């Protein structure tokens, strides 16, 4: 198998890492997803990544070349596996980097506040103690307290999504008439939420909702095949 | 003259509207800035825009065609004045629309809190009462109270600029190796601040500072010729 993809997994094997989804969509974009071999890694199985010299998913091994970090993986895939269809064709690399960083800094913290209290229910039992301890330290509060504030976080998310809304309300993608890595970066945040929580992040009439539906339909609707909540 | 450009002006004629700067840079990008005739409009001179059917600058009249709104003007210029050099070449139109909306929603409110209390000093005296009344209503506080909180706003701005920083820290522009409308949208916010206030928005070692310097050097350093504060 040409590519082995190490991705985060929950107790039933479901894959919900937002960074894993960036890689998964990038592989599909390049026509490589169906042929890639997937190694599922739970939070307690970081030893599986020791060969990569670090302990964070996603990692790919491509014909012996080890690449960690979703952004580095996207650059690698575009460089090594032909320029067409490029992940960066319409927006360019610099703008795509912006969209990844915008998602990391603006969307992830707000979506975390909306869904993180639901994550234990989909984890492998061996991951529960680590997950609660690490997340409560990161956010400085209990998972239960975060759940109580999630309607506030949802309202903040709606405001934070304003530029994405303005960009896609005409019916296309951040990258124009077709999707690119810019879209995959933001979409990964929503696939993370979909995989772990039934909490509704978006109003049905939000143009971002329609964009997410278009994203779910991509690559033969591959994203819809992953176990998740129907939101 | 082919194009007449109606732009906001202060008491000494200086042009500091962030939306005006988007248009001014777009005109320069298309090679049209030097030849455009500029009509300066203070806040008290909105009657000068009556012909456009609305009262907001910027407005252009291009061979008899009236176009208002900085985004519509950019689309018009790219459509009518040749595709090369396009304002949207690298990022595409949809991503450029994102950057304009991101600047409007994320940067403008924070920069306003940093500089708005300095604006009266550069206005035409006839504009002072209107400016104070309209801005204090918009922000729900006095200009003086905003000035007291501006170090907090500056710290928030530094965080909000994280995705721009990640995109341009390699030494280029949002649009890649050369600038595009994406860059002009964000740069307009900084030219607004530069025109009205000596308050330092950016640390000297911030990659966004270096990007702003690259932007100031564009089009024969035209942005540096406008009266402003040296920040």
Interface residues (C-beta under 8 A of the other chain):
Chain A: X90 X91 X92 X93 X94 X95 X97 X98 X99 X100 X101 X102 X104 X105 X106 X159 X162 X163 X164 X165 X166 X167 X168 X170 X172 X173 X174 X175 X176 X182
Chain B: X90 X91 X92 X93 X94 X95 X97 X98 X99 X100 X101 X102 X105 X106 X159 X162 X163 X164 X165 X166 X167 X168 X170 X172 X173 X174 X175 X176 X182
